[in-house]
Amino acid sequence: MSAHVPRSLPRVVMTRVLDVRALRKYYPIHRGLLGRVAGEVRAVDDVSFTIDRGETLSLVGESGCGKTTTSRCILRAIAPTAGEIRFRTESGTEIDVARLPRKSLRPLRRQMQMIFQDPFSSLNPRMTIAEIIGEPLLVNGMTDAGKRNARVAELLELVHLPAAYLNRFPHAFSGGQRQRIGIARALSLSPSLIVADEPVSALDVSVQAQIVNLMLELQDRLGLAYLFVAHDLSVVKHVSHRVAVMYVGKIVEVAPTAALFATPRHPYTEALLSAVPVPDPRLRAQRIVLEGDVADPSDPPRGCAFHPRCRYAISRCREEVPALEQVAAEHFVRCHRKHEIGLTGVAGALQAAQ
């Protein structure tokens, strides 16, 4: 497999592909015999970020923080409650996906594709690989079976699978091979934006590295923009240009990957980074274990939603909702004490142990 460009290198092409502004997704809570609305679950609450061509932005956080809901809103798999999702099409036109009527979404979907988490359930077991990868081509007007199969063979070669696999069924492949097939299907219509929802979490560790390196190789080759949703910060560090940390529907910190891992500015980010495995047993005792449960998005705490679990919380944190403010180049934090507390990142922990 060819080597990929290290993620620490500066991005050369800066064409904006996606610009999300104040995105919200609320789910009403119905109670009683009449189903009256008694509240709402704020799954995504005022989320903003951008992604450029050739860039990977990772969304990280605990389960239930709103990562997957955010990604599905961007693809319009679910309709957002409010906000803007500005997507630059291949013609250069900027379109607000959040406001498009459903009938106008189909031409746009070919430019925004998804790689699913589970490679076993995302492929139809009754279809051959040629049919699975070729289905988006058929739906979008490529009715000539010969041309379609030729394109599928090209896509298989792109993800390092032999064209001889065309007529095989999914059960004949391993998990890693199935995910390669899923990636080929996502690339069939030449999209500019790929949403990858936990694309390696269901795979063995050895296979994870192969799939991640394949995604980076394809990004460098095709100029793809990735929205990478993940739990594993070790993978995130390897694949991302920037990282956005979510907690209870809000982005609490977003920064270039190297800066976030070395010098986090939000206590929640510090706690997440303390769980990243490092090859030094002396650092095991420095794991930050958060007490209590994740806040309920239907009834979040007053002030900062993280304050009940934060060891740095003060009275202001319990009363006032912090704003997302810039603290360095491309580094934004939602914390009242961002300039007062010194937090430890992965690099800092390693230096302290030496």
C-alpha positions as a printed NumPy array, in Angstrom:
array([[  0.   ,   0.   ,   0.   ],
       [  1.333,   3.406,  -0.903],
       [  2.32 ,   5.783,   1.857],
       [  0.023,   8.638,   2.768],
       [  0.828,  12.286,   3.355],
       [  1.31 ,  12.887,   7.097],
       [ -1.606,  14.68 ,   8.718],
       [  0.703,  17.304,  10.216],
       [  1.501,  18.799,   6.811],
       [ -0.277,  22.088,   6.013],
       [ -3.273,  21.861,   3.701],
       [ -2.42 ,  23.197,   0.261],
       [ -5.878,  23.425,  -1.309],
       [ -8.247,  25.537,   0.772],
       [-11.493,  25.331,  -1.206],
       [-14.394,  25.343,   1.258],
       [-16.587,  22.273,   0.781],
       [-18.868,  22.445,   3.834],
       [-19.844,  25.298,   6.135],
       [-22.184,  24.365,   8.999],
       [-23.645,  27.286,  10.944],
       [-25.647,  27.115,  14.19 ],
       [-26.999,  23.639,  13.398],
       [-29.739,  22.408,  15.729],
       [-31.753,  19.206,  15.907],
       [-34.422,  19.006,  18.61 ],
       [-36.767,  16.067,  19.17 ],
       [-40.101,  16.844,  20.858],
       [-41.124,  14.858,  23.928],
       [-44.813,  13.861,  23.812],
       [-46.695,  12.91 ,  26.962],
       [-50.239,  12.157,  27.98 ],
       [-53.162,  10.695,  26.057],
       [-53.267,  13.665,  23.731],
       [-49.554,  13.516,  23.007],
       [-48.884,  17.055,  24.071],
       [-45.338,  18.357,  23.735],
       [-43.87 ,  18.444,  27.233],
       [-40.273,  19.225,  26.336],
       [-37.545,  18.557,  23.79 ],
       [-34.329,  16.603,  23.455],
       [-31.571,  18.9  ,  22.198],
       [-29.547,  16.287,  20.347],
       [-27.583,  18.929,  18.397],
       [-27.51 ,  22.441,  19.804],
       [-25.756,  25.321,  18.016],
       [-23.027,  23.385,  16.18 ],
       [-20.804,  25.229,  13.694],
       [-17.728,  24.084,  11.746],
       [-16.168,  24.076,   8.282],
       [-14.41 ,  21.468,   6.134],
       [-12.116,  22.254,   3.201],
       [-11.258,  20.164,   0.17 ],
       [ -8.667,  17.531,   1.112],
       [ -9.291,  18.029,   4.835],
       [-10.472,  15.65 ,   7.558],
       [-12.47 ,  17.003,  10.477],
       [-13.139,  14.458,  13.214],
       [-16.116,  14.626,  15.57 ],
       [-15.375,  12.94 ,  18.906],
       [-17.119,  12.514,  22.226],
       [-18.976,  10.011,  24.386],
       [-21.948,   8.031,  23.095],
       [-25.043,  10.195,  22.919],
       [-23.191,  13.493,  22.492],
       [-24.762,  14.163,  19.075],
       [-22.006,  13.13 ,  16.651],
       [-24.072,  10.771,  14.517],
       [-27.11 ,  13.068,  14.569],
       [-24.908,  15.891,  13.287],
       [-23.576,  13.754,  10.44 ],
       [-27.059,  12.622,   9.431],
       [-28.333,  16.186,   9.411],
       [-25.511,  17.15 ,   7.046],
       [-26.523,  14.387,   4.646],
       [-30.194,  15.307,   5.18 ],
       [-30.956,  11.748,   6.257],
       [-32.839,  13.635,   8.962],
       [-34.101,  17.205,   8.696],
       [-32.442,  19.731,  11.019],
       [-34.554,  21.921,  13.274],
       [-32.572,  25.068,  12.519],
       [-29.257,  26.289,  11.157],
       [-27.446,  26.3  ,   7.83 ],
       [-25.566,  23.511,   6.021],
       [-23.791,  25.261,   3.165],
       [-22.317,  22.793,   0.666],
       [-20.239,  23.772,  -2.36 ],
       [-21.266,  21.689,  -5.363],
       [-18.937,  20.448,  -8.099],
       [-20.054,  23.41 , -10.254],
       [-18.905,  25.848,  -7.545],
       [-22.402,  26.831,  -6.442],
       [-23.045,  27.065,  -2.702],
       [-26.306,  25.429,  -1.59 ],
       [-27.95 ,  25.415,   1.841],
       [-28.762,  21.713,   2.223],
       [-30.84 ,  22.407,   5.34 ],
       [-33.403,  24.389,   3.321],
       [-33.633,  22.225,   0.213],
       [-36.963,  20.486,  -0.41 ],
       [-36.682,  16.703,  -0.407],
       [-37.237,  16.396,  -4.176],
       [-34.197,  18.624,  -4.792],
       [-31.858,  16.488,  -2.667],
       [-31.391,  13.605,  -5.087],
       [-29.052,  15.379,  -7.54 ],
       [-26.993,  16.564,  -4.571],
       [-26.647,  13.179,  -2.858],
       [-24.18 ,  11.915,  -5.465],
       [-21.736,  14.567,  -4.214],
       [-22.19 ,  13.663,  -0.521],
       [-21.725,  10.004,   0.392],
       [-21.417,   7.933,   3.569],
       [-19.228,   5.08 ,   4.799],
       [-21.138,   3.057,   7.386],
       [-19.93 ,   1.635,  10.679],
       [-20.862,  -2.026,  10.215],
       [-19.501,  -3.575,   7.007],
       [-21.562,  -6.725,   7.627],
       [-25.045,  -5.164,   7.777],
       [-24.448,  -2.35 ,   5.26 ],
       [-24.118,  -4.712,   2.277],
       [-27.126,  -6.565,   0.858],
       [-26.31 , -10.291,   1.152],
       [-28.488, -11.118,  -1.875],
       [-26.607,  -8.83 ,  -4.263],
       [-23.262,  -9.437,  -5.955],
       [-20.418,  -6.973,  -5.512],
       [-21.029,  -5.705,  -9.054],
       [-24.66 ,  -4.991,  -8.154],
       [-23.842,  -3.388,  -4.795],
       [-21.219,  -0.989,  -6.13 ],
       [-23.04 ,  -0.475,  -9.413],
       [-26.425,   0.335,  -7.88 ],
       [-25.686,   4.074,  -7.366],
       [-24.509,   4.228, -10.985],
       [-27.704,   2.557, -12.214],
       [-29.919,   4.849, -10.128],
       [-28.119,   7.868, -11.572],
       [-28.616,   6.887, -15.198],
       [-25.785,   4.5  , -16.176],
       [-28.008,   1.806, -17.705],
       [-25.336,   0.153, -19.864],
       [-24.301,  -2.957, -17.911],
       [-20.921,  -3.179, -19.657],
       [-19.946,   0.393, -18.796],
       [-21.259,  -0.074, -15.272],
       [-19.187,  -3.207, -14.67 ],
       [-16.111,  -1.503, -16.112],
       [-16.574,   1.357, -13.65 ],
       [-17.059,  -1.126, -10.783],
       [-13.814,  -2.876, -11.777],
       [-12.016,   0.501, -11.656],
       [-13.428,   1.183,  -8.191],
       [-12.365,  -2.245,  -6.906],
       [ -8.847,  -1.579,  -8.149],
       [ -8.962,   1.814,  -6.407],
       [ -9.607,   0.119,  -3.029],
       [ -7.057,  -2.65 ,  -3.763],
       [ -9.453,  -5.509,  -4.515],
       [ -9.222,  -7.697,  -7.662],
       [-11.792,  -7.146, -10.414],
       [-12.339, -10.921, -10.346],
       [-14.486, -10.384,  -7.222],
       [-17.248,  -8.755,  -9.29 ],
       [-19.661, -11.69 ,  -9.19 ],
       [-19.075, -12.782,  -5.606],
       [-21.49 , -12.198,  -2.726],
       [-20.682, -10.348,   0.54 ],
       [-20.53 , -13.534,   2.646],
       [-17.343, -14.522,   0.81 ],
       [-15.394, -11.568,   2.208],
       [-13.782, -10.631,   5.516],
       [-14.784,  -7.547,   7.493],
       [-11.928,  -5.485,   6.092],
       [-12.725,  -6.51 ,   2.527],
       [-16.393,  -5.651,   3.045],
       [-15.462,  -2.211,   4.286],
       [-13.324,  -1.721,   1.176],
       [-16.402,  -2.618,  -0.883],
       [-18.414,  -0.076,   1.118],
       [-15.775,   2.564,   0.391],
       [-15.847,   1.69 ,  -3.33 ],
       [-19.629,   2.105,  -3.32 ],
       [-19.299,   5.516,  -1.639],
       [-16.795,   6.591,  -4.318],
       [-18.836,   5.326,  -7.276],
       [-20.377,   8.736,  -8.061],
       [-17.155,  10.734,  -7.461],
       [-18.322,  12.681,  -4.374],
       [-16.443,  15.611,  -2.886],
       [-17.59 ,  14.974,   0.723],
       [-17.502,  11.646,   2.559],
       [-19.157,  11.218,   5.954],
       [-17.498,   8.283,   7.731],
       [-19.496,   7.139,  10.766],
       [-17.186,   4.998,  12.926],
       [-15.785,   3.331,   9.771],
       [-13.238,   1.122,  11.572],
       [-14.766,   0.492,  15.013],
       [-16.256,  -2.88 ,  13.976],
       [-12.937,  -4.156,  12.576],
       [ -9.942,  -5.909,  14.119],
       [ -7.113,  -3.593,  15.136],
       [ -4.758,  -4.875,  12.432],
       [ -7.426,  -4.316,   9.784],
       [ -8.278,  -0.868,  11.148],
       [ -4.832,   0.415,  10.174],
       [ -5.25 ,  -0.867,   6.624],
       [ -8.635,   0.815,   6.168],
       [ -7.462,   4.102,   7.699],
       [ -4.39 ,   4.16 ,   5.449],
       [ -6.612,   3.402,   2.449],
       [ -8.872,   6.339,   3.306],
       [ -5.874,   8.653,   3.604],
       [ -4.474,   7.403,   0.312],
       [ -7.805,   8.035,  -1.421],
       [ -8.042,  11.492,   0.127],
       [ -4.6  ,  12.467,  -1.148],
       [ -5.368,  11.011,  -4.578],
       [ -8.917,  12.356,  -5.058],
       [ -8.939,  15.475,  -2.863],
       [-11.799,  14.188,  -0.727],
       [-13.161,  16.039,   2.287],
       [-13.936,  13.762,   5.261],
       [-16.224,  14.228,   8.226],
       [-14.861,  11.44 ,  10.431],
       [-17.067,  10.396,  13.366],
       [-15.164,   8.302,  15.911],
       [-14.609,   7.266,  19.515],
       [-11.024,   6.036,  19.199],
       [ -8.734,   9.034,  19.664],
       [ -5.714,   7.033,  18.539],
       [ -7.327,   6.67 ,  15.119],
       [ -8.472,  10.302,  15.186],
       [ -4.923,  11.511,  15.82 ],
       [ -3.681,   9.561,  12.813],
       [ -6.371,  10.582,  10.34 ],
       [ -7.434,  14.152,  11.194],
       [ -6.332,  17.64 ,  10.275],
       [ -8.673,  19.126,  12.886],
       [-10.732,  17.692,  15.739],
       [-14.055,  18.903,  17.143],
       [-15.017,  17.642,  20.613],
       [-18.75 ,  17.38 ,  21.336],
       [-20.538,  17.185,  24.671],
       [-24.345,  17.079,  25.068],
       [-25.04 ,  18.408,  21.596],
       [-22.491,  21.246,  21.628],
       [-18.95 ,  21.58 ,  20.327],
       [-16.824,  22.401,  23.374],
       [-13.462,  22.545,  21.602],
       [-12.189,  22.516,  18.022],
       [ -8.538,  22.776,  17.055],
       [ -5.825,  21.462,  14.741],
       [ -5.04 ,  17.884,  15.742],
       [ -1.502,  18.503,  16.986],
       [ -2.593,  21.479,  19.101],
       [ -5.552,  19.665,  20.627],
       [ -3.534,  16.597,  21.607],
       [ -0.606,  18.608,  22.976],
       [ -2.403,  21.512,  24.671],
       [ -6.136,  20.896,  25.252],
       [ -8.019,  23.893,  26.605],
       [-11.267,  22.251,  27.787],
       [-11.439,  19.904,  30.833],
       [-13.589,  17.409,  28.924],
       [-10.969,  17.18 ,  26.173],
       [ -8.283,  16.619,  28.812],
       [-10.285,  13.734,  30.271],
       [-10.772,  12.132,  26.851],
       [ -7.07 ,  12.429,  26.03 ],
       [ -6.109,  10.827,  29.341],
       [ -7.712,   7.616,  28.061],
       [ -5.537,   7.465,  24.93 ],
       [ -3.223,   4.417,  25.238],
       [  0.46 ,   5.331,  25.465],
       [  3.435,   2.931,  25.571],
       [  4.43 ,   3.808,  29.142],
       [  2.975,   1.989,  32.204],
       [  3.869,   4.955,  34.442],
       [  1.072,   6.959,  32.84 ],
       [ -1.746,   4.571,  33.76 ],
       [ -2.321,   6.254,  37.116],
       [ -2.868,   9.618,  35.386],
       [ -6.151,   8.53 ,  33.797],
       [ -8.896,  11.065,  34.57 ],
       [-12.081,   9.213,  35.491],
       [-15.122,  11.447,  35.115],
       [-17.661,  11.026,  37.891],
       [-21.395,  11.028,  37.308],
       [-23.314,  10.505,  34.099],
       [-23.475,  12.43 ,  30.848],
       [-25.993,  15.263,  31.153],
       [-29.522,  14.625,  29.915],
       [-30.016,  16.565,  26.634],
       [-33.714,  16.887,  27.463],
       [-32.888,  18.574,  30.771],
       [-29.291,  19.871,  30.655],
       [-27.766,  21.481,  33.768],
       [-27.903,  25.211,  34.137],
       [-24.78 ,  26.993,  32.934],
       [-22.079,  24.803,  31.439],
       [-23.446,  21.309,  30.786],
       [-20.12 ,  19.78 ,  31.837],
       [-19.847,  21.492,  35.237],
       [-21.314,  18.597,  37.345],
       [-18.388,  16.4  ,  36.198],
       [-15.677,  19.065,  35.985],
       [-13.012,  19.279,  38.678],
       [-12.242,  22.875,  37.693],
       [-15.831,  24.178,  37.951],
       [-16.529,  27.444,  39.779],
       [-19.768,  29.259,  40.584],
       [-19.805,  31.019,  37.209],
       [-19.79 ,  27.637,  35.461],
       [-23.007,  26.705,  37.274],
       [-24.832,  29.89 ,  36.259],
       [-23.621,  31.071,  32.845],
       [-23.453,  29.18 ,  29.543],
       [-19.957,  29.664,  28.05 ],
       [-19.532,  30.846,  24.472],
       [-17.262,  29.205,  21.909],
       [-14.321,  31.628,  21.719],
       [-10.989,  31.656,  19.916],
       [ -7.866,  31.142,  22.039],
       [ -5.265,  30.533,  19.307],
       [ -5.02 ,  30.103,  15.558],
       [ -7.916,  27.815,  14.511],
       [ -8.374,  26.867,  18.187],
       [-11.804,  27.526,  19.741],
       [-12.992,  26.586,  23.249],
       [-16.272,  26.738,  25.149],
       [-15.017,  27.217,  28.738],
       [-15.092,  30.098,  31.245],
       [-11.662,  29.163,  32.651],
       [ -9.826,  28.577,  29.377],
       [ -7.19 ,  31.217,  30.238],
       [ -6.829,  30.245,  33.912],
       [ -6.226,  26.5  ,  34.042],
       [ -3.324,  24.516,  32.629],
       [ -4.442,  21.202,  31.176],
       [ -2.379,  18.174,  30.247],
       [ -2.383,  16.688,  26.769],
       [ -0.914,  13.465,  25.493],
       [  2.465,  15.03 ,  24.676],
       [  2.574,  16.75 ,  28.087],
       [  1.858,  13.502,  29.918],
       [  4.672,  11.755,  28.091],
       [  7.145,  14.52 ,  28.961],
       [  6.088,  14.489,  32.624],
       [  6.85 ,  10.788,  32.884],
       [ 10.348,  11.107,  31.432]])
